[in-house]
């Protein structure tokens, strides 16, 4: 149950928690905070507060990054398909390959480049 403060002017209100948060860190972490703070000419407290705030934003930032990477991946797949189709059409229309040969070359070279290709 949350402690309540009695008010002379109305019903009891919840006590506000302090905005100061303290925690202990190991020696290596403390040293890293001091080094970074010295380099930036701020207090270790300011560095620790900033790092905590940044970490609390990570899930949101990571979700945005994940969505952006998925969109980029999808765009690259579409571009790869477009390039493969274009190469196939160019090979056939230039008379360099038959439709069957062009298809095989595109599959081996552009679509599945890790497969060994007899024409390389």
Biopython code that builds the backbone (N, CA, C, O; Angstrom):
import numpy as np
from Bio.PDB.StructureBuilder import StructureBuilder

atoms = [
    (1, "UNK", "N", (0.844, -1.176, 0.000)),
    (1, "UNK", "CA", (0.000, 0.000, 0.000)),
    (1, "UNK", "C", (0.884, 1.232, 0.000)),
    (1, "UNK", "O", (1.849, 1.297, 0.762)),
    (2, "UNK", "N", (0.577, 2.210, -0.838)),
    (2, "UNK", "CA", (1.365, 3.436, -0.947)),
    (2, "UNK", "C", (1.064, 4.334, 0.242)),
    (2, "UNK", "O", (-0.098, 4.592, 0.556)),
    (3, "UNK", "N", (2.142, 4.821, 0.917)),
    (3, "UNK", "CA", (1.904, 5.745, 2.026)),
    (3, "UNK", "C", (1.210, 7.010, 1.512)),
    (3, "UNK", "O", (1.450, 7.457, 0.390)),
    (4, "UNK", "N", (0.364, 7.561, 2.342)),
    (4, "UNK", "CA", (-0.354, 8.773, 1.938)),
    (4, "UNK", "C", (-0.094, 9.888, 2.939)),
    (4, "UNK", "O", (0.048, 9.657, 4.140)),
    (5, "UNK", "N", (-0.038, 11.069, 2.421)),
    (5, "UNK", "CA", (0.156, 12.259, 3.241)),
    (5, "UNK", "C", (-1.218, 12.883, 3.486)),
    (5, "UNK", "O", (-2.024, 13.031, 2.568)),
    (6, "UNK", "N", (-1.460, 13.237, 4.723)),
    (6, "UNK", "CA", (-2.729, 13.879, 5.039)),
    (6, "UNK", "C", (-2.636, 15.368, 4.721)),
    (6, "UNK", "O", (-1.651, 16.031, 5.044)),
    (7, "UNK", "N", (-3.669, 15.865, 4.090)),
    (7, "UNK", "CA", (-3.716, 17.273, 3.744)),
    (7, "UNK", "C", (-4.832, 17.938, 4.531)),
    (7, "UNK", "O", (-5.906, 17.365, 4.714)),
    (8, "UNK", "N", (-4.573, 19.123, 4.983)),
    (8, "UNK", "CA", (-5.607, 19.857, 5.709)),
    (8, "UNK", "C", (-6.711, 20.324, 4.773)),
    (8, "UNK", "O", (-7.805, 20.665, 5.223)),
    (9, "UNK", "N", (-6.434, 20.341, 3.483)),
    (9, "UNK", "CA", (-7.392, 20.906, 2.544)),
    (9, "UNK", "C", (-8.131, 19.861, 1.704)),
    (9, "UNK", "O", (-8.921, 20.237, 0.838)),
    (10, "UNK", "N", (-7.913, 18.623, 1.919)),
    (10, "UNK", "CA", (-8.597, 17.639, 1.103)),
    (10, "UNK", "C", (-8.205, 16.229, 1.491)),
    (10, "UNK", "O", (-7.595, 16.008, 2.537)),
    (11, "UNK", "N", (-8.562, 15.266, 0.633)),
    (11, "UNK", "CA", (-8.264, 13.870, 0.931)),
    (11, "UNK", "C", (-6.765, 13.598, 0.886)),
    (11, "UNK", "O", (-5.991, 14.391, 0.351)),
    (12, "UNK", "N", (-6.372, 12.467, 1.457)),
    (12, "UNK", "CA", (-4.964, 12.085, 1.485)),
    (12, "UNK", "C", (-4.458, 11.882, 0.064)),
    (12, "UNK", "O", (-5.183, 11.363, -0.785)),
    (13, "UNK", "N", (-3.209, 12.290, -0.202)),
    (13, "UNK", "CA", (-2.598, 12.154, -1.520)),
    (13, "UNK", "C", (-1.380, 11.248, -1.415)),
    (13, "UNK", "O", (-0.733, 11.215, -0.369)),
    (14, "UNK", "N", (-1.045, 10.493, -2.501)),
    (14, "UNK", "CA", (0.129, 9.628, -2.461)),
    (14, "UNK", "C", (1.403, 10.461, -2.300)),
    (14, "UNK", "O", (1.520, 11.559, -2.845)),
    (15, "UNK", "N", (2.353, 9.911, -1.540)),
    (15, "UNK", "CA", (3.648, 10.589, -1.400)),
    (15, "UNK", "C", (4.401, 10.487, -2.708)),
    (15, "UNK", "O", (4.345, 9.454, -3.375)),
    (16, "UNK", "N", (5.097, 11.528, -3.082)),
    (16, "UNK", "CA", (5.911, 11.502, -4.298)),
    (16, "UNK", "C", (7.248, 10.865, -3.967)),
    (16, "UNK", "O", (7.875, 11.177, -2.955)),
    (17, "UNK", "N", (7.667, 9.969, -4.839)),
    (17, "UNK", "CA", (8.969, 9.337, -4.656)),
    (17, "UNK", "C", (10.062, 10.314, -5.033)),
    (17, "UNK", "O", (9.858, 11.159, -5.904)),
    (18, "UNK", "N", (11.224, 10.216, -4.392)),
    (18, "UNK", "CA", (12.308, 11.122, -4.750)),
    (18, "UNK", "C", (12.800, 10.827, -6.173)),
    (18, "UNK", "O", (12.690, 9.700, -6.657)),
    (19, "UNK", "N", (13.330, 11.830, -6.817)),
    (19, "UNK", "CA", (13.830, 11.649, -8.178)),
    (19, "UNK", "C", (15.303, 11.263, -8.181)),
    (19, "UNK", "O", (15.903, 11.099, -9.243)),
    (20, "UNK", "N", (15.871, 11.120, -7.025)),
    (20, "UNK", "CA", (17.271, 10.719, -6.922)),
    (20, "UNK", "C", (17.336, 9.203, -6.863)),
    (20, "UNK", "O", (16.666, 8.570, -6.047)),
    (21, "UNK", "N", (18.150, 8.632, -7.735)),
    (21, "UNK", "CA", (18.350, 7.189, -7.761)),
    (21, "UNK", "C", (19.840, 6.942, -7.573)),
    (21, "UNK", "O", (20.670, 7.544, -8.254)),
    (22, "UNK", "N", (20.166, 6.056, -6.650)),
    (22, "UNK", "CA", (21.576, 5.742, -6.428)),
    (22, "UNK", "C", (21.793, 4.256, -6.629)),
    (22, "UNK", "O", (20.897, 3.442, -6.402)),
    (23, "UNK", "N", (22.991, 3.918, -7.054)),
    (23, "UNK", "CA", (23.352, 2.515, -7.194)),
    (23, "UNK", "C", (24.862, 2.388, -7.110)),
    (23, "UNK", "O", (25.600, 3.341, -7.359)),
    (24, "UNK", "N", (25.301, 1.200, -6.758)),
    (24, "UNK", "CA", (26.733, 0.929, -6.654)),
    (24, "UNK", "C", (27.223, 0.298, -7.942)),
    (24, "UNK", "O", (26.485, -0.422, -8.615)),
    (25, "UNK", "N", (28.476, 0.574, -8.279)),
    (25, "UNK", "CA", (29.102, -0.045, -9.449)),
    (25, "UNK", "C", (30.428, -0.642, -9.016)),
    (25, "UNK", "O", (31.018, -0.224, -8.019)),
    (26, "UNK", "N", (30.887, -1.622, -9.774)),
    (26, "UNK", "CA", (32.178, -2.216, -9.446)),
    (26, "UNK", "C", (33.307, -1.244, -9.806)),
    (26, "UNK", "O", (33.081, -0.222, -10.453)),
    (27, "UNK", "N", (34.501, -1.577, -9.381)),
    (27, "UNK", "CA", (35.647, -0.686, -9.554)),
    (27, "UNK", "C", (35.940, -0.389, -11.020)),
    (27, "UNK", "O", (36.245, 0.752, -11.368)),
    (28, "UNK", "N", (35.852, -1.397, -11.882)),
    (28, "UNK", "CA", (36.137, -1.189, -13.305)),
    (28, "UNK", "C", (35.116, -0.226, -13.932)),
    (28, "UNK", "O", (35.481, 0.633, -14.735)),
    (29, "UNK", "N", (33.845, -0.374, -13.562)),
    (29, "UNK", "CA", (32.802, 0.508, -14.091)),
    (29, "UNK", "C", (33.008, 1.929, -13.584)),
    (29, "UNK", "O", (32.871, 2.891, -14.339)),
    (30, "UNK", "N", (33.338, 2.054, -12.296)),
    (30, "UNK", "CA", (33.592, 3.375, -11.721)),
    (30, "UNK", "C", (34.753, 4.055, -12.440)),
    (30, "UNK", "O", (34.687, 5.240, -12.769)),
    (31, "UNK", "N", (35.815, 3.291, -12.679)),
    (31, "UNK", "CA", (36.982, 3.846, -13.370)),
    (31, "UNK", "C", (36.617, 4.283, -14.783)),
    (31, "UNK", "O", (37.060, 5.338, -15.236)),
    (32, "UNK", "N", (35.819, 3.489, -15.483)),
    (32, "UNK", "CA", (35.398, 3.848, -16.837)),
    (32, "UNK", "C", (34.556, 5.122, -16.821)),
    (32, "UNK", "O", (34.709, 5.981, -17.689)),
    (33, "UNK", "N", (33.667, 5.243, -15.832)),
    (33, "UNK", "CA", (32.858, 6.457, -15.708)),
    (33, "UNK", "C", (33.735, 7.683, -15.453)),
    (33, "UNK", "O", (33.525, 8.741, -16.046)),
    (34, "UNK", "N", (34.716, 7.530, -14.570)),
    (34, "UNK", "CA", (35.613, 8.649, -14.252)),
    (34, "UNK", "C", (36.430, 9.044, -15.484)),
    (34, "UNK", "O", (36.593, 10.231, -15.766)),
    (35, "UNK", "N", (36.940, 8.059, -16.213)),
    (35, "UNK", "CA", (37.727, 8.359, -17.414)),
    (35, "UNK", "C", (36.888, 9.087, -18.454)),
    (35, "UNK", "O", (37.323, 10.087, -19.027)),
    (36, "UNK", "N", (35.686, 8.580, -18.693)),
    (36, "UNK", "CA", (34.832, 9.228, -19.690)),
    (36, "UNK", "C", (34.429, 10.626, -19.233)),
    (36, "UNK", "O", (34.409, 11.565, -20.029)),
    (37, "UNK", "N", (34.110, 10.758, -17.960)),
    (37, "UNK", "CA", (33.711, 12.057, -17.422)),
    (37, "UNK", "C", (34.861, 13.060, -17.531)),
    (37, "UNK", "O", (34.649, 14.219, -17.887)),
    (38, "UNK", "N", (36.056, 12.615, -17.227)),
    (38, "UNK", "CA", (37.227, 13.491, -17.320)),
    (38, "UNK", "C", (37.425, 13.940, -18.761)),
    (38, "UNK", "O", (37.664, 15.118, -19.026)),
    (39, "UNK", "N", (37.327, 13.004, -19.679)),
    (39, "UNK", "CA", (37.512, 13.319, -21.097)),
    (39, "UNK", "C", (36.463, 14.334, -21.581)),
    (39, "UNK", "O", (36.770, 15.217, -22.381)),
    (40, "UNK", "N", (35.236, 14.198, -21.092)),
    (40, "UNK", "CA", (34.145, 15.080, -21.523)),
    (40, "UNK", "C", (33.976, 16.304, -20.630)),
    (40, "UNK", "O", (33.156, 17.181, -20.901)),
    (41, "UNK", "N", (34.761, 16.346, -19.567)),
    (41, "UNK", "CA", (34.725, 17.467, -18.613)),
    (41, "UNK", "C", (33.353, 17.641, -17.956)),
    (41, "UNK", "O", (32.816, 18.743, -17.847)),
    (42, "UNK", "N", (32.816, 16.497, -17.525)),
    (42, "UNK", "CA", (31.572, 16.484, -16.758)),
    (42, "UNK", "C", (31.777, 15.548, -15.571)),
    (42, "UNK", "O", (32.832, 14.926, -15.443)),
    (43, "UNK", "N", (30.785, 15.449, -14.717)),
    (43, "UNK", "CA", (30.914, 14.576, -13.551)),
    (43, "UNK", "C", (30.584, 13.134, -13.924)),
    (43, "UNK", "O", (29.834, 12.896, -14.871)),
    (44, "UNK", "N", (31.140, 12.162, -13.183)),
    (44, "UNK", "CA", (30.765, 10.767, -13.404)),
    (44, "UNK", "C", (29.251, 10.557, -13.232)),
    (44, "UNK", "O", (28.647, 9.726, -13.911)),
    (45, "UNK", "N", (28.657, 11.319, -12.321)),
    (45, "UNK", "CA", (27.214, 11.251, -12.111)),
    (45, "UNK", "C", (26.468, 11.612, -13.398)),
    (45, "UNK", "O", (25.512, 10.933, -13.774)),
    (46, "UNK", "N", (26.904, 12.678, -14.071)),
    (46, "UNK", "CA", (26.251, 13.099, -15.320)),
    (46, "UNK", "C", (26.381, 12.023, -16.391)),
    (46, "UNK", "O", (25.432, 11.762, -17.131)),
    (47, "UNK", "N", (27.548, 11.400, -16.475)),
    (47, "UNK", "CA", (27.757, 10.331, -17.459)),
    (47, "UNK", "C", (26.827, 9.156, -17.148)),
    (47, "UNK", "O", (26.163, 8.633, -18.043)),
    (48, "UNK", "N", (26.780, 8.744, -15.887)),
    (48, "UNK", "CA", (25.936, 7.607, -15.500)),
    (48, "UNK", "C", (24.469, 7.903, -15.806)),
    (48, "UNK", "O", (23.763, 7.041, -16.330)),
    (49, "UNK", "N", (24.010, 9.096, -15.490)),
    (49, "UNK", "CA", (22.619, 9.471, -15.757)),
    (49, "UNK", "C", (22.327, 9.425, -17.260)),
    (49, "UNK", "O", (21.283, 8.921, -17.675)),
    (50, "UNK", "N", (23.243, 9.947, -18.066)),
    (50, "UNK", "CA", (23.059, 9.957, -19.522)),
    (50, "UNK", "C", (23.031, 8.530, -20.076)),
    (50, "UNK", "O", (22.212, 8.214, -20.940)),
    (51, "UNK", "N", (23.923, 7.670, -19.581)),
    (51, "UNK", "CA", (23.957, 6.285, -20.057)),
    (51, "UNK", "C", (22.682, 5.539, -19.703)),
    (51, "UNK", "O", (22.169, 4.772, -20.518)),
    (52, "UNK", "N", (22.168, 5.747, -18.517)),
    (52, "UNK", "CA", (20.913, 5.098, -18.121)),
    (52, "UNK", "C", (19.784, 5.576, -19.028)),
    (52, "UNK", "O", (18.981, 4.767, -19.493)),
    (53, "UNK", "N", (19.715, 6.874, -19.282)),
    (53, "UNK", "CA", (18.667, 7.415, -20.151)),
    (53, "UNK", "C", (18.780, 6.831, -21.562)),
    (53, "UNK", "O", (17.766, 6.503, -22.176)),
    (54, "UNK", "N", (20.007, 6.698, -22.079)),
    (54, "UNK", "CA", (20.205, 6.136, -23.418)),
    (54, "UNK", "C", (19.759, 4.680, -23.482)),
    (54, "UNK", "O", (19.109, 4.268, -24.443)),
    (55, "UNK", "N", (20.103, 3.911, -22.471)),
    (55, "UNK", "CA", (19.735, 2.494, -22.460)),
    (55, "UNK", "C", (18.221, 2.330, -22.384)),
    (55, "UNK", "O", (17.666, 1.413, -22.988)),
    (56, "UNK", "N", (17.559, 3.200, -21.658)),
    (56, "UNK", "CA", (16.099, 3.110, -21.568)),
    (56, "UNK", "C", (15.428, 3.399, -22.906)),
    (56, "UNK", "O", (14.289, 2.987, -23.122)),
    (57, "UNK", "N", (16.109, 4.093, -23.799)),
    (57, "UNK", "CA", (15.577, 4.374, -25.135)),
    (57, "UNK", "C", (15.871, 3.252, -26.124)),
    (57, "UNK", "O", (15.263, 3.213, -27.193)),
    (58, "UNK", "N", (16.790, 2.334, -25.800)),
    (58, "UNK", "CA", (17.211, 1.306, -26.740)),
    (58, "UNK", "C", (16.079, 0.456, -27.316)),
    (58, "UNK", "O", (16.032, 0.288, -28.535)),
    (59, "UNK", "N", (15.176, -0.081, -26.520)),
    (59, "UNK", "CA", (14.145, -0.925, -27.122)),
    (59, "UNK", "C", (13.381, -0.202, -28.225)),
    (59, "UNK", "O", (13.119, -0.783, -29.278)),
    (60, "UNK", "N", (13.025, 1.039, -28.000)),
    (60, "UNK", "CA", (12.310, 1.819, -29.005)),
    (60, "UNK", "C", (13.198, 2.016, -30.229)),
    (60, "UNK", "O", (12.754, 1.803, -31.357)),
    (61, "UNK", "N", (14.443, 2.419, -30.016)),
    (61, "UNK", "CA", (15.376, 2.641, -31.115)),
    (61, "UNK", "C", (15.651, 1.353, -31.874)),
    (61, "UNK", "O", (15.749, 1.370, -33.101)),
    (62, "UNK", "N", (15.777, 0.238, -31.165)),
    (62, "UNK", "CA", (16.050, -1.034, -31.820)),
    (62, "UNK", "C", (14.883, -1.488, -32.679)),
    (62, "UNK", "O", (15.083, -2.063, -33.749)),
    (63, "UNK", "N", (13.670, -1.235, -32.219)),
    (63, "UNK", "CA", (12.498, -1.589, -33.013)),
    (63, "UNK", "C", (12.466, -0.791, -34.313)),
    (63, "UNK", "O", (12.166, -1.335, -35.377)),
    (64, "UNK", "N", (12.776, 0.501, -34.220)),
    (64, "UNK", "CA", (12.816, 1.330, -35.424)),
    (64, "UNK", "C", (13.903, 0.843, -36.372)),
    (64, "UNK", "O", (13.698, 0.774, -37.584)),
    (65, "UNK", "N", (15.054, 0.508, -35.815)),
    (65, "UNK", "CA", (16.158, 0.010, -36.626)),
    (65, "UNK", "C", (15.791, -1.318, -37.284)),
    (65, "UNK", "O", (16.095, -1.547, -38.454)),
    (66, "UNK", "N", (15.144, -2.178, -36.529)),
    (66, "UNK", "CA", (14.727, -3.480, -37.074)),
    (66, "UNK", "C", (13.773, -3.289, -38.250)),
    (66, "UNK", "O", (13.912, -3.942, -39.284)),
    (67, "UNK", "N", (12.801, -2.386, -38.083)),
    (67, "UNK", "CA", (11.863, -2.113, -39.183)),
    (67, "UNK", "C", (12.590, -1.557, -40.399)),
    (67, "UNK", "O", (12.297, -1.951, -41.528)),
    (68, "UNK", "N", (13.525, -0.655, -40.183)),
    (68, "UNK", "CA", (14.272, -0.061, -41.296)),
    (68, "UNK", "C", (15.090, -1.115, -42.029)),
    (68, "UNK", "O", (15.167, -1.097, -43.257)),
    (69, "UNK", "N", (15.699, -2.030, -41.289)),
    (69, "UNK", "CA", (16.493, -3.092, -41.911)),
    (69, "UNK", "C", (15.591, -4.025, -42.719)),
    (69, "UNK", "O", (15.968, -4.454, -43.810)),
    (70, "UNK", "N", (14.414, -4.341, -42.202)),
    (70, "UNK", "CA", (13.477, -5.191, -42.938)),
    (70, "UNK", "C", (13.013, -4.531, -44.233)),
    (70, "UNK", "O", (12.907, -5.193, -45.265)),
    (71, "UNK", "N", (12.738, -3.241, -44.180)),
    (71, "UNK", "CA", (12.344, -2.506, -45.388)),
    (71, "UNK", "C", (13.493, -2.501, -46.388)),
    (71, "UNK", "O", (13.281, -2.712, -47.582)),
    (72, "UNK", "N", (14.703, -2.261, -45.906)),
    (72, "UNK", "CA", (15.877, -2.265, -46.776)),
    (72, "UNK", "C", (16.078, -3.642, -47.405)),
    (72, "UNK", "O", (16.378, -3.747, -48.594)),
    (73, "UNK", "N", (15.913, -4.686, -46.615)),
    (73, "UNK", "CA", (16.059, -6.054, -47.117)),
    (73, "UNK", "C", (15.037, -6.331, -48.222)),
    (73, "UNK", "O", (15.372, -6.907, -49.257)),
    (74, "UNK", "N", (13.812, -5.924, -47.994)),
    (74, "UNK", "CA", (12.760, -6.130, -48.992)),
    (74, "UNK", "C", (13.069, -5.340, -50.265)),
    (74, "UNK", "O", (12.890, -5.851, -51.370)),
    (75, "UNK", "N", (13.525, -4.113, -50.114)),
    (75, "UNK", "CA", (13.882, -3.285, -51.272)),
    (75, "UNK", "C", (15.021, -3.909, -52.063)),
    (75, "UNK", "O", (14.986, -3.935, -53.293)),
    (76, "UNK", "N", (16.028, -4.409, -51.362)),
    (76, "UNK", "CA", (17.151, -5.057, -52.047)),
    (76, "UNK", "C", (16.704, -6.312, -52.792)),
    (76, "UNK", "O", (17.192, -6.586, -53.889)),
    (77, "UNK", "N", (15.797, -7.064, -52.216)),
    (77, "UNK", "CA", (15.273, -8.250, -52.905)),
    (77, "UNK", "C", (14.554, -7.869, -54.193)),
    (77, "UNK", "O", (14.710, -8.530, -55.220)),
    (78, "UNK", "N", (13.759, -6.791, -54.130)),
    (78, "UNK", "CA", (13.067, -6.335, -55.342)),
    (78, "UNK", "C", (14.079, -5.871, -56.395)),
    (78, "UNK", "O", (13.942, -6.190, -57.576)),
    (79, "UNK", "N", (15.079, -5.129, -55.966)),
    (79, "UNK", "CA", (16.095, -4.659, -56.907)),
    (79, "UNK", "C", (16.857, -5.824, -57.530)),
    (79, "UNK", "O", (17.148, -5.825, -58.726)),
    (80, "UNK", "N", (17.170, -6.797, -56.716)),
    (80, "UNK", "CA", (17.891, -7.968, -57.223)),
    (80, "UNK", "C", (17.062, -8.707, -58.278)),
    (80, "UNK", "O", (17.590, -9.155, -59.295)),
    (81, "UNK", "N", (15.784, -8.825, -58.024)),
    (81, "UNK", "CA", (14.886, -9.459, -58.997)),
    (81, "UNK", "C", (14.828, -8.634, -60.285)),
    (81, "UNK", "O", (14.864, -9.183, -61.387)),
    (82, "UNK", "N", (14.740, -7.310, -60.133)),
    (82, "UNK", "CA", (14.697, -6.433, -61.307)),
    (82, "UNK", "C", (15.983, -6.541, -62.130)),
    (82, "UNK", "O", (15.928, -6.614, -63.357)),
    (83, "UNK", "N", (17.127, -6.551, -61.467)),
    (83, "UNK", "CA", (18.411, -6.662, -62.171)),
    (83, "UNK", "C", (18.500, -8.008, -62.885)),
    (83, "UNK", "O", (18.952, -8.078, -64.028)),
    (84, "UNK", "N", (18.077, -9.060, -62.224)),
    (84, "UNK", "CA", (18.122, -10.387, -62.837)),
    (84, "UNK", "C", (17.233, -10.445, -64.075)),
    (84, "UNK", "O", (17.639, -10.980, -65.106)),
    (85, "UNK", "N", (16.030, -9.900, -63.979)),
    (85, "UNK", "CA", (15.121, -9.895, -65.132)),
    (85, "UNK", "C", (15.698, -9.072, -66.279)),
    (85, "UNK", "O", (15.630, -9.474, -67.440)),
    (86, "UNK", "N", (16.262, -7.928, -65.943)),
    (86, "UNK", "CA", (16.865, -7.064, -66.963)),
    (86, "UNK", "C", (18.023, -7.762, -67.648)),
    (86, "UNK", "O", (18.135, -7.719, -68.873)),
    (87, "UNK", "N", (18.880, -8.399, -66.881)),
    (87, "UNK", "CA", (20.029, -9.104, -67.461)),
    (87, "UNK", "C", (19.558, -10.219, -68.383)),
    (87, "UNK", "O", (20.116, -10.414, -69.463)),
    (88, "UNK", "N", (18.552, -10.936, -67.968)),
    (88, "UNK", "CA", (18.034, -12.031, -68.786)),
    (88, "UNK", "C", (17.492, -11.499, -70.116)),
    (88, "UNK", "O", (17.789, -12.055, -71.173)),
    (89, "UNK", "N", (16.710, -10.435, -70.066)),
    (89, "UNK", "CA", (16.150, -9.842, -71.285)),
    (89, "UNK", "C", (17.262, -9.327, -72.189)),
    (89, "UNK", "O", (17.223, -9.537, -73.401)),
    (90, "UNK", "N", (18.250, -8.656, -71.613)),
    (90, "UNK", "CA", (19.358, -8.122, -72.416)),
    (90, "UNK", "C", (20.155, -9.235, -73.095)),
    (90, "UNK", "O", (20.517, -9.117, -74.266)),
    (91, "UNK", "N", (20.422, -10.300, -72.368)),
    (91, "UNK", "CA", (21.171, -11.413, -72.963)),
    (91, "UNK", "C", (20.420, -12.027, -74.145)),
    (91, "UNK", "O", (21.019, -12.367, -75.166)),
    (92, "UNK", "N", (19.120, -12.161, -73.994)),
    (92, "UNK", "CA", (18.318, -12.770, -75.060)),
    (92, "UNK", "C", (18.190, -11.801, -76.243)),
    (92, "UNK", "O", (18.399, -12.196, -77.389)),
    (93, "UNK", "N", (17.848, -10.538, -75.970)),
    (93, "UNK", "CA", (17.628, -9.588, -77.063)),
    (93, "UNK", "C", (18.927, -9.226, -77.781)),
    (93, "UNK", "O", (18.896, -8.865, -78.958)),
    (94, "UNK", "N", (20.041, -9.313, -77.111)),
    (94, "UNK", "CA", (21.320, -9.031, -77.768)),
    (94, "UNK", "C", (21.796, -10.229, -78.584)),
    (94, "UNK", "O", (22.783, -10.143, -79.315)),
    (95, "UNK", "N", (21.092, -11.332, -78.453)),
    (95, "UNK", "CA", (21.454, -12.522, -79.208)),
    (95, "UNK", "C", (22.645, -13.262, -78.630)),
    (95, "UNK", "O", (23.224, -14.118, -79.299)),
    (96, "UNK", "N", (23.019, -12.948, -77.401)),
    (96, "UNK", "CA", (24.176, -13.592, -76.766)),
    (96, "UNK", "C", (23.829, -14.970, -76.220)),
    (96, "UNK", "O", (24.681, -15.858, -76.183)),
    (97, "UNK", "N", (22.582, -15.152, -75.798)),
    (97, "UNK", "CA", (22.153, -16.418, -75.211)),
    (97, "UNK", "C", (20.722, -16.721, -75.630)),
    (97, "UNK", "O", (19.946, -15.822, -75.954)),
    (98, "UNK", "N", (20.394, -17.998, -75.617)),
    (98, "UNK", "CA", (18.990, -18.383, -75.808)),
    (98, "UNK", "C", (18.243, -18.065, -74.513)),
    (98, "UNK", "O", (18.856, -17.793, -73.481)),
    (99, "UNK", "N", (16.945, -18.103, -74.580)),
    (99, "UNK", "CA", (16.148, -17.823, -73.375)),
    (99, "UNK", "C", (16.502, -18.792, -72.250)),
    (99, "UNK", "O", (16.605, -18.394, -71.090)),
    (100, "UNK", "N", (16.686, -20.060, -72.595)),
    (100, "UNK", "CA", (17.044, -21.090, -71.606)),
    (100, "UNK", "C", (18.431, -20.796, -71.020)),
    (100, "UNK", "O", (18.611, -20.848, -69.803)),
    (101, "UNK", "N", (19.408, -20.488, -71.878)),
    (101, "UNK", "CA", (20.773, -20.200, -71.404)),
    (101, "UNK", "C", (20.804, -18.925, -70.556)),
    (101, "UNK", "O", (21.475, -18.866, -69.526)),
    (102, "UNK", "N", (20.078, -17.926, -71.001)),
    (102, "UNK", "CA", (20.033, -16.668, -70.244)),
    (102, "UNK", "C", (19.444, -16.904, -68.858)),
    (102, "UNK", "O", (19.955, -16.389, -67.864)),
    (103, "UNK", "N", (18.369, -17.683, -68.796)),
    (103, "UNK", "CA", (17.740, -17.990, -67.517)),
    (103, "UNK", "C", (18.730, -18.701, -66.594)),
    (103, "UNK", "O", (18.877, -18.333, -65.429)),
    (104, "UNK", "N", (19.414, -19.733, -67.131)),
    (104, "UNK", "CA", (20.395, -20.472, -66.321)),
    (104, "UNK", "C", (21.529, -19.562, -65.866)),
    (104, "UNK", "O", (21.942, -19.618, -64.708)),
    (105, "UNK", "N", (22.035, -18.723, -66.769)),
    (105, "UNK", "CA", (23.141, -17.826, -66.417)),
    (105, "UNK", "C", (22.724, -16.863, -65.301)),
    (105, "UNK", "O", (23.475, -16.653, -64.348)),
    (106, "UNK", "N", (21.533, -16.281, -65.420)),
    (106, "UNK", "CA", (21.033, -15.357, -64.399)),
    (106, "UNK", "C", (20.861, -16.079, -63.069)),
    (106, "UNK", "O", (21.245, -15.553, -62.024)),
    (107, "UNK", "N", (20.293, -17.269, -63.099)),
    (107, "UNK", "CA", (20.104, -18.034, -61.865)),
    (107, "UNK", "C", (21.439, -18.322, -61.185)),
    (107, "UNK", "O", (21.568, -18.169, -59.970)),
    (108, "UNK", "N", (22.424, -18.736, -61.966)),
    (108, "UNK", "CA", (23.726, -19.107, -61.402)),
    (108, "UNK", "C", (24.558, -17.891, -61.007)),
    (108, "UNK", "O", (25.298, -17.944, -60.025)),
    (109, "UNK", "N", (24.449, -16.819, -61.743)),
    (109, "UNK", "CA", (25.310, -15.663, -61.516)),
    (109, "UNK", "C", (24.705, -14.625, -60.591)),
    (109, "UNK", "O", (25.399, -14.079, -59.734)),
    (110, "UNK", "N", (23.428, -14.348, -60.753)),
    (110, "UNK", "CA", (22.802, -13.266, -59.994)),
    (110, "UNK", "C", (21.881, -13.741, -58.877)),
    (110, "UNK", "O", (21.889, -13.173, -57.785)),
    (111, "UNK", "N", (21.092, -14.773, -59.139)),
    (111, "UNK", "CA", (20.117, -15.215, -58.146)),
    (111, "UNK", "C", (20.768, -16.096, -57.090)),
    (111, "UNK", "O", (20.539, -15.913, -55.895)),
    (112, "UNK", "N", (21.569, -17.041, -57.528)),
    (112, "UNK", "CA", (22.262, -17.949, -56.612)),
    (112, "UNK", "C", (23.763, -17.920, -56.923)),
    (112, "UNK", "O", (24.304, -18.891, -57.452)),
    (113, "UNK", "N", (24.437, -16.808, -56.597)),
    (113, "UNK", "CA", (25.838, -16.661, -56.989)),
    (113, "UNK", "C", (26.793, -17.630, -56.292)),
    (113, "UNK", "O", (27.925, -17.790, -56.747)),
    (114, "UNK", "N", (26.384, -18.266, -55.226)),
    (114, "UNK", "CA", (27.270, -19.199, -54.515)),
    (114, "UNK", "C", (27.352, -20.550, -55.200)),
    (114, "UNK", "O", (28.257, -21.339, -54.926)),
    (115, "UNK", "N", (26.404, -20.818, -56.093)),
    (115, "UNK", "CA", (26.417, -22.093, -56.818)),
    (115, "UNK", "C", (27.543, -22.068, -57.851)),
    (115, "UNK", "O", (27.769, -21.036, -58.482)),
    (116, "UNK", "N", (28.248, -23.174, -58.034)),
    (116, "UNK", "CA", (29.293, -23.198, -59.050)),
    (116, "UNK", "C", (28.682, -23.020, -60.433)),
    (116, "UNK", "O", (27.645, -23.608, -60.742)),
    (117, "UNK", "N", (29.319, -22.219, -61.252)),
    (117, "UNK", "CA", (28.810, -21.943, -62.579)),
    (117, "UNK", "C", (29.779, -22.459, -63.625)),
    (117, "UNK", "O", (30.969, -22.155, -63.557)),
    (118, "UNK", "N", (29.305, -23.228, -64.586)),
    (118, "UNK", "CA", (30.189, -23.758, -65.629)),
    (118, "UNK", "C", (30.626, -22.673, -66.602)),
    (118, "UNK", "O", (31.577, -22.891, -67.353)),
    (119, "UNK", "N", (29.972, -21.509, -66.623)),
    (119, "UNK", "CA", (30.322, -20.464, -67.603)),
    (119, "UNK", "C", (31.283, -19.437, -67.047)),
    (119, "UNK", "O", (31.633, -18.497, -67.760)),
    (120, "UNK", "N", (31.735, -19.571, -65.788)),
    (120, "UNK", "CA", (32.663, -18.580, -65.208)),
    (120, "UNK", "C", (34.063, -18.795, -65.701)),
    (120, "UNK", "O", (34.971, -18.057, -65.318)),
]
sb = StructureBuilder()
sb.init_structure("model")
sb.init_model(0)
sb.init_chain("A")
sb.init_seg("    ")
for serial, (resi, resn, name, xyz) in enumerate(atoms, 1):
    if name == "N":
        sb.init_residue(resn, " ", resi, " ")
    sb.init_atom(name, np.array(xyz, "f"), 0.0, 1.0, " ", f" {name:<3s}", serial, name[0])
structure = sb.get_structure()
